Amino acid sequence: MSATLDLILERRQTRRRLTLWRIIAIAAIVLAAIAVIPSGSGSPIIGDHVARIRIDGVIKDNPRRDKALLALAESDRVKGVIVHINSPGGTVVGAEALYENLRRVGKERPVVAVMSEAAASGGYIAAMAAENIIARGNTLTGSIGVLSEATNVKGLLEMIGVGVTRVKSAPLKAEPSLVDVPSEAVLTAQRALIADSFAWFKNLVAERRGLGGAALEAVTDGRVFTGRQALANGLIDAIGDEETALEWLASEHGLDADISVVNYDWNESPLPWPASSFKESLAAWLSPEPLLPAGPQLYALIQ
């Protein structure tokens, strides 16, 4: 009797284990299917399509993004790229790297930028990499300039009786400092950094938007423009949305008006795999964007 009971119990445990593994296998198949289905589509990528990429939040250096963009440029199935930008800007280096890699994509495929709520400063640098720039009428853009900010807590430390001893190899080492009021020499050095990066930014505007003289000066004083103002000042090409971008790709580059548009994402992989809404949400939850990148930086950022 005991042997029979043991056999029955063993068979039940075996069935439970098999059921568990079947559930795990089904879940794995479902997740694999989600990974290869483009967002908003019911089937895997087949044939020619337009790639949709998104630049959201503070722009900073991102080697994975840059590698993905280069792979995108080499894909024969990608016939055009729509870059959605919703960014107040970011670091000068991050914006520079993004601009250069979007320009590499642009040498192989037509690229059009679509601005959302904001595409300012470093976000506008990214937009200038595109052949055509589209914005909403009330998009905030422009803010063409560079800034550097350093917090100083010298007065607070003195108030609470804390002193800091600093030994440096030269007067401008590690300046500006949190614990010292910057000298005129420090401010002069900082202004030189800002001026150099701003000259680079301004030359990009002149080159990419064909502006010069008074027209260039009018848009490079750091102010923010609405989409309508930006259009009037030559900073963008049209008021519209993604549909406007697709119409431009069809009229200027002969793309099929009904061509598929596929989301690409570099958060999950070093290569631009299509992104599902599930993957996008998970990546956003696991890796929220910081308000500002850490460490000493020069910023091209809306204020």
Contacts in CASP RR format, 6 or more apart in sequence:
PFRMAT RR
TARGET T0000
AUTHOR 0000-0000-0000
METHOD contacts of the structure
MODEL  1
MSATLDLILERRQTRRRLTLWRIIAIAAIVLAAIAVIPSGSGSPIIGDHV
ARIRIDGVIKDNPRRDKALLALAESDRVKGVIVHINSPGGTVVGAEALYE
NLRRVGKERPVVAVMSEAAASGGYIAAMAAENIIARGNTLTGSIGVLSEA
TNVKGLLEMIGVGVTRVKSAPLKAEPSLVDVPSEAVLTAQRALIADSFAW
FKNLVAERRGLGGAALEAVTDGRVFTGRQALANGLIDAIGDEETALEWLA
SEHGLDADISVVNYDWNESPLPWPASSFKESLAAWLSPEPLLPAGPQLYA
LIQ
34 276 0 8 1.000
34 278 0 8 1.000
34 279 0 8 1.000
35 273 0 8 1.000
35 276 0 8 1.000
35 279 0 8 1.000
36 44 0 8 1.000
36 45 0 8 1.000
36 273 0 8 1.000
36 274 0 8 1.000
37 43 0 8 1.000
37 44 0 8 1.000
37 274 0 8 1.000
37 276 0 8 1.000
38 44 0 8 1.000
38 45 0 8 1.000
38 260 0 8 1.000
38 262 0 8 1.000
38 263 0 8 1.000
38 274 0 8 1.000
38 275 0 8 1.000
38 276 0 8 1.000
39 262 0 8 1.000
39 263 0 8 1.000
39 274 0 8 1.000
39 275 0 8 1.000
39 276 0 8 1.000
39 277 0 8 1.000
39 280 0 8 1.000
40 263 0 8 1.000
40 277 0 8 1.000
41 260 0 8 1.000
41 262 0 8 1.000
45 77 0 8 1.000
45 260 0 8 1.000
45 262 0 8 1.000
45 274 0 8 1.000
47 77 0 8 1.000
47 260 0 8 1.000
48 77 0 8 1.000
48 78 0 8 1.000
48 79 0 8 1.000
48 256 0 8 1.000
48 259 0 8 1.000
48 260 0 8 1.000
49 77 0 8 1.000
49 78 0 8 1.000
49 79 0 8 1.000
49 259 0 8 1.000
49 260 0 8 1.000
49 261 0 8 1.000
49 262 0 8 1.000
50 78 0 8 1.000
50 79 0 8 1.000
50 80 0 8 1.000
50 81 0 8 1.000
50 82 0 8 1.000
50 246 0 8 1.000
50 249 0 8 1.000
50 255 0 8 1.000
50 259 0 8 1.000
50 260 0 8 1.000
50 261 0 8 1.000
50 262 0 8 1.000
51 72 0 8 1.000
51 75 0 8 1.000
51 78 0 8 1.000
51 80 0 8 1.000
51 81 0 8 1.000
51 82 0 8 1.000
51 261 0 8 1.000
51 262 0 8 1.000
51 264 0 8 1.000
51 272 0 8 1.000
52 81 0 8 1.000
52 82 0 8 1.000
52 84 0 8 1.000
52 242 0 8 1.000
52 261 0 8 1.000
52 262 0 8 1.000
52 263 0 8 1.000
52 264 0 8 1.000
53 69 0 8 1.000
53 72 0 8 1.000
53 81 0 8 1.000
53 82 0 8 1.000
53 83 0 8 1.000
53 84 0 8 1.000
53 263 0 8 1.000
53 264 0 8 1.000
53 265 0 8 1.000
53 272 0 8 1.000
54 83 0 8 1.000
54 84 0 8 1.000
54 85 0 8 1.000
54 86 0 8 1.000
54 263 0 8 1.000
54 265 0 8 1.000
55 83 0 8 1.000
55 84 0 8 1.000
55 85 0 8 1.000
55 86 0 8 1.000
55 87 0 8 1.000
55 98 0 8 1.000
55 123 0 8 1.000
55 126 0 8 1.000
56 86 0 8 1.000
56 87 0 8 1.000
56 289 0 8 1.000
57 86 0 8 1.000
57 87 0 8 1.000
57 88 0 8 1.000
57 89 0 8 1.000
57 289 0 8 1.000
58 87 0 8 1.000
58 88 0 8 1.000
58 89 0 8 1.000
58 90 0 8 1.000
58 289 0 8 1.000
58 290 0 8 1.000
58 291 0 8 1.000
58 292 0 8 1.000
58 293 0 8 1.000
58 301 0 8 1.000
59 87 0 8 1.000
59 89 0 8 1.000
59 90 0 8 1.000
59 91 0 8 1.000
59 94 0 8 1.000
59 95 0 8 1.000
59 98 0 8 1.000
59 122 0 8 1.000
59 123 0 8 1.000
59 126 0 8 1.000
60 90 0 8 1.000
60 91 0 8 1.000
60 93 0 8 1.000
60 94 0 8 1.000
60 293 0 8 1.000
61 91 0 8 1.000
61 93 0 8 1.000
61 94 0 8 1.000
61 97 0 8 1.000
62 94 0 8 1.000
62 97 0 8 1.000
62 98 0 8 1.000
62 266 0 8 1.000
64 266 0 8 1.000
64 267 0 8 1.000
64 270 0 8 1.000
65 98 0 8 1.000
65 101 0 8 1.000
65 266 0 8 1.000
66 97 0 8 1.000
66 98 0 8 1.000
66 101 0 8 1.000
67 266 0 8 1.000
67 270 0 8 1.000
67 271 0 8 1.000
68 264 0 8 1.000
68 266 0 8 1.000
68 269 0 8 1.000
68 270 0 8 1.000
68 271 0 8 1.000
68 272 0 8 1.000
69 101 0 8 1.000
69 102 0 8 1.000
69 104 0 8 1.000
69 105 0 8 1.000
69 266 0 8 1.000
69 272 0 8 1.000
70 101 0 8 1.000
70 104 0 8 1.000
70 105 0 8 1.000
71 271 0 8 1.000
71 272 0 8 1.000
72 78 0 8 1.000
72 81 0 8 1.000
72 105 0 8 1.000
72 109 0 8 1.000
72 264 0 8 1.000
72 272 0 8 1.000
73 104 0 8 1.000
73 105 0 8 1.000
73 106 0 8 1.000
73 107 0 8 1.000
73 108 0 8 1.000
73 109 0 8 1.000
74 108 0 8 1.000
75 272 0 8 1.000
78 109 0 8 1.000
79 109 0 8 1.000
79 110 0 8 1.000
79 253 0 8 1.000
79 255 0 8 1.000
79 259 0 8 1.000
80 109 0 8 1.000
80 110 0 8 1.000
80 111 0 8 1.000
80 112 0 8 1.000
80 249 0 8 1.000
80 253 0 8 1.000
80 255 0 8 1.000
81 105 0 8 1.000
81 106 0 8 1.000
81 109 0 8 1.000
81 110 0 8 1.000
81 111 0 8 1.000
81 112 0 8 1.000
82 111 0 8 1.000
82 112 0 8 1.000
82 113 0 8 1.000
82 114 0 8 1.000
82 242 0 8 1.000
82 245 0 8 1.000
82 246 0 8 1.000
82 249 0 8 1.000
82 261 0 8 1.000
83 102 0 8 1.000
83 111 0 8 1.000
83 112 0 8 1.000
83 113 0 8 1.000
83 114 0 8 1.000
83 126 0 8 1.000
83 127 0 8 1.000
83 129 0 8 1.000
83 130 0 8 1.000
84 114 0 8 1.000
84 116 0 8 1.000
84 242 0 8 1.000
85 113 0 8 1.000
85 114 0 8 1.000
85 115 0 8 1.000
85 116 0 8 1.000
85 119 0 8 1.000
85 123 0 8 1.000
85 126 0 8 1.000
85 127 0 8 1.000
86 115 0 8 1.000
86 116 0 8 1.000
86 117 0 8 1.000
86 118 0 8 1.000
86 119 0 8 1.000
87 118 0 8 1.000
87 119 0 8 1.000
87 120 0 8 1.000
87 122 0 8 1.000
87 123 0 8 1.000
87 126 0 8 1.000
88 118 0 8 1.000
88 120 0 8 1.000
88 121 0 8 1.000
88 123 0 8 1.000
88 143 0 8 1.000
88 301 0 8 1.000
88 302 0 8 1.000
89 95 0 8 1.000
89 120 0 8 1.000
89 121 0 8 1.000
89 122 0 8 1.000
89 123 0 8 1.000
89 124 0 8 1.000
89 125 0 8 1.000
89 143 0 8 1.000
89 299 0 8 1.000
89 300 0 8 1.000
89 301 0 8 1.000
89 302 0 8 1.000
90 121 0 8 1.000
90 122 0 8 1.000
90 123 0 8 1.000
90 292 0 8 1.000
90 293 0 8 1.000
90 299 0 8 1.000
90 300 0 8 1.000
90 301 0 8 1.000
91 293 0 8 1.000
91 297 0 8 1.000
91 298 0 8 1.000
91 299 0 8 1.000
91 300 0 8 1.000
92 122 0 8 1.000
92 146 0 8 1.000
92 197 0 8 1.000
92 201 0 8 1.000
92 297 0 8 1.000
92 298 0 8 1.000
92 299 0 8 1.000
92 300 0 8 1.000
93 297 0 8 1.000
93 298 0 8 1.000
95 121 0 8 1.000
95 122 0 8 1.000
95 123 0 8 1.000
95 125 0 8 1.000
95 126 0 8 1.000
95 300 0 8 1.000
96 125 0 8 1.000
96 200 0 8 1.000
98 125 0 8 1.000
98 126 0 8 1.000
98 129 0 8 1.000
99 125 0 8 1.000
99 126 0 8 1.000
99 128 0 8 1.000
99 129 0 8 1.000
99 204 0 8 1.000
100 129 0 8 1.000
102 111 0 8 1.000
102 126 0 8 1.000
102 129 0 8 1.000
102 130 0 8 1.000
103 129 0 8 1.000
105 111 0 8 1.000
106 129 0 8 1.000
106 130 0 8 1.000
106 131 0 8 1.000
110 131 0 8 1.000
110 249 0 8 1.000
110 252 0 8 1.000
110 253 0 8 1.000
110 255 0 8 1.000
111 129 0 8 1.000
111 130 0 8 1.000
111 131 0 8 1.000
112 130 0 8 1.000
112 131 0 8 1.000
112 132 0 8 1.000
112 133 0 8 1.000
112 134 0 8 1.000
112 245 0 8 1.000
112 248 0 8 1.000
112 249 0 8 1.000
113 119 0 8 1.000
113 126 0 8 1.000
113 127 0 8 1.000
113 129 0 8 1.000
113 130 0 8 1.000
113 132 0 8 1.000
113 133 0 8 1.000
113 134 0 8 1.000
114 134 0 8 1.000
114 135 0 8 1.000
114 240 0 8 1.000
114 241 0 8 1.000
114 242 0 8 1.000
114 244 0 8 1.000
114 245 0 8 1.000
115 127 0 8 1.000
115 133 0 8 1.000
115 134 0 8 1.000
115 135 0 8 1.000
115 136 0 8 1.000
115 139 0 8 1.000
115 141 0 8 1.000
115 227 0 8 1.000
115 236 0 8 1.000
116 136 0 8 1.000
116 139 0 8 1.000
117 139 0 8 1.000
117 140 0 8 1.000
118 139 0 8 1.000
118 140 0 8 1.000
118 141 0 8 1.000
118 302 0 8 1.000
119 126 0 8 1.000
119 127 0 8 1.000
119 135 0 8 1.000
119 139 0 8 1.000
119 140 0 8 1.000
119 141 0 8 1.000
120 140 0 8 1.000
120 141 0 8 1.000
120 142 0 8 1.000
120 143 0 8 1.000
120 224 0 8 1.000
120 301 0 8 1.000
120 302 0 8 1.000
121 142 0 8 1.000
121 143 0 8 1.000
121 144 0 8 1.000
121 145 0 8 1.000
121 299 0 8 1.000
121 300 0 8 1.000
121 301 0 8 1.000
121 302 0 8 1.000
122 300 0 8 1.000
122 301 0 8 1.000
123 300 0 8 1.000
124 141 0 8 1.000
124 142 0 8 1.000
124 143 0 8 1.000
124 144 0 8 1.000
124 235 0 8 1.000
125 201 0 8 1.000
125 204 0 8 1.000
125 300 0 8 1.000
127 133 0 8 1.000
127 141 0 8 1.000
127 236 0 8 1.000
128 204 0 8 1.000
128 205 0 8 1.000
128 208 0 8 1.000
128 209 0 8 1.000
129 208 0 8 1.000
132 237 0 8 1.000
132 238 0 8 1.000
132 245 0 8 1.000
132 248 0 8 1.000
132 252 0 8 1.000
133 235 0 8 1.000
133 236 0 8 1.000
133 237 0 8 1.000
133 238 0 8 1.000
134 236 0 8 1.000
134 237 0 8 1.000
134 238 0 8 1.000
134 239 0 8 1.000
134 240 0 8 1.000
134 241 0 8 1.000
134 244 0 8 1.000
134 245 0 8 1.000
134 248 0 8 1.000
135 141 0 8 1.000
135 227 0 8 1.000
135 230 0 8 1.000
135 231 0 8 1.000
135 236 0 8 1.000
135 238 0 8 1.000
135 239 0 8 1.000
135 240 0 8 1.000
136 227 0 8 1.000
136 239 0 8 1.000
136 240 0 8 1.000
136 241 0 8 1.000
137 226 0 8 1.000
137 227 0 8 1.000
137 228 0 8 1.000
137 239 0 8 1.000
137 240 0 8 1.000
138 226 0 8 1.000
138 227 0 8 1.000
138 228 0 8 1.000
139 226 0 8 1.000
139 227 0 8 1.000
139 230 0 8 1.000
140 224 0 8 1.000
140 225 0 8 1.000
140 226 0 8 1.000
140 227 0 8 1.000
140 302 0 8 1.000
141 224 0 8 1.000
141 225 0 8 1.000
141 226 0 8 1.000
141 227 0 8 1.000
141 230 0 8 1.000
141 235 0 8 1.000
141 236 0 8 1.000
142 219 0 8 1.000
142 222 0 8 1.000
142 223 0 8 1.000
142 224 0 8 1.000
142 225 0 8 1.000
142 230 0 8 1.000
142 235 0 8 1.000
143 222 0 8 1.000
143 223 0 8 1.000
143 224 0 8 1.000
143 301 0 8 1.000
143 302 0 8 1.000
143 303 0 8 1.000
144 201 0 8 1.000
144 202 0 8 1.000
144 205 0 8 1.000
144 219 0 8 1.000
144 220 0 8 1.000
144 221 0 8 1.000
144 222 0 8 1.000
145 198 0 8 1.000
145 201 0 8 1.000
145 202 0 8 1.000
145 220 0 8 1.000
145 222 0 8 1.000
145 300 0 8 1.000
146 194 0 8 1.000
146 197 0 8 1.000
146 198 0 8 1.000
146 201 0 8 1.000
146 298 0 8 1.000
146 299 0 8 1.000
146 300 0 8 1.000
147 194 0 8 1.000
147 298 0 8 1.000
147 299 0 8 1.000
147 300 0 8 1.000
147 301 0 8 1.000
147 303 0 8 1.000
148 190 0 8 1.000
148 193 0 8 1.000
148 194 0 8 1.000
148 297 0 8 1.000
148 298 0 8 1.000
148 299 0 8 1.000
149 299 0 8 1.000
150 176 0 8 1.000
150 177 0 8 1.000
150 178 0 8 1.000
150 182 0 8 1.000
150 296 0 8 1.000
151 178 0 8 1.000
152 176 0 8 1.000
152 177 0 8 1.000
152 178 0 8 1.000
152 179 0 8 1.000
152 180 0 8 1.000
152 181 0 8 1.000
152 182 0 8 1.000
153 178 0 8 1.000
153 179 0 8 1.000
154 178 0 8 1.000
154 179 0 8 1.000
154 180 0 8 1.000
154 181 0 8 1.000
157 163 0 8 1.000
157 164 0 8 1.000
157 179 0 8 1.000
163 179 0 8 1.000
164 179 0 8 1.000
166 174 0 8 1.000
166 177 0 8 1.000
166 179 0 8 1.000
166 180 0 8 1.000
168 174 0 8 1.000
171 183 0 8 1.000
171 185 0 8 1.000
171 186 0 8 1.000
172 185 0 8 1.000
172 186 0 8 1.000
172 189 0 8 1.000
175 182 0 8 1.000
175 186 0 8 1.000
175 189 0 8 1.000
176 182 0 8 1.000
176 186 0 8 1.000
176 190 0 8 1.000
182 190 0 8 1.000
193 298 0 8 1.000
194 298 0 8 1.000
197 298 0 8 1.000
197 300 0 8 1.000
201 220 0 8 1.000
201 300 0 8 1.000
202 216 0 8 1.000
202 220 0 8 1.000
205 211 0 8 1.000
205 216 0 8 1.000
205 219 0 8 1.000
205 220 0 8 1.000
205 235 0 8 1.000
206 212 0 8 1.000
206 216 0 8 1.000
209 234 0 8 1.000
209 235 0 8 1.000
211 219 0 8 1.000
211 234 0 8 1.000
215 233 0 8 1.000
215 234 0 8 1.000
218 233 0 8 1.000
219 225 0 8 1.000
219 233 0 8 1.000
219 234 0 8 1.000
219 235 0 8 1.000
224 302 0 8 1.000
225 233 0 8 1.000
225 235 0 8 1.000
227 236 0 8 1.000
227 239 0 8 1.000
228 239 0 8 1.000
230 236 0 8 1.000
231 237 0 8 1.000
231 238 0 8 1.000
231 239 0 8 1.000
238 244 0 8 1.000
238 248 0 8 1.000
242 261 0 8 1.000
246 255 0 8 1.000
246 257 0 8 1.000
246 259 0 8 1.000
246 261 0 8 1.000
247 257 0 8 1.000
249 255 0 8 1.000
249 259 0 8 1.000
250 256 0 8 1.000
250 257 0 8 1.000
262 274 0 8 1.000
263 274 0 8 1.000
263 275 0 8 1.000
263 280 0 8 1.000
264 272 0 8 1.000
264 273 0 8 1.000
264 274 0 8 1.000
264 275 0 8 1.000
265 272 0 8 1.000
265 273 0 8 1.000
265 274 0 8 1.000
265 275 0 8 1.000
265 279 0 8 1.000
265 280 0 8 1.000
265 283 0 8 1.000
266 272 0 8 1.000
267 275 0 8 1.000
267 279 0 8 1.000
267 280 0 8 1.000
267 283 0 8 1.000
267 287 0 8 1.000
268 275 0 8 1.000
268 279 0 8 1.000
268 283 0 8 1.000
292 299 0 8 1.000
292 301 0 8 1.000
END
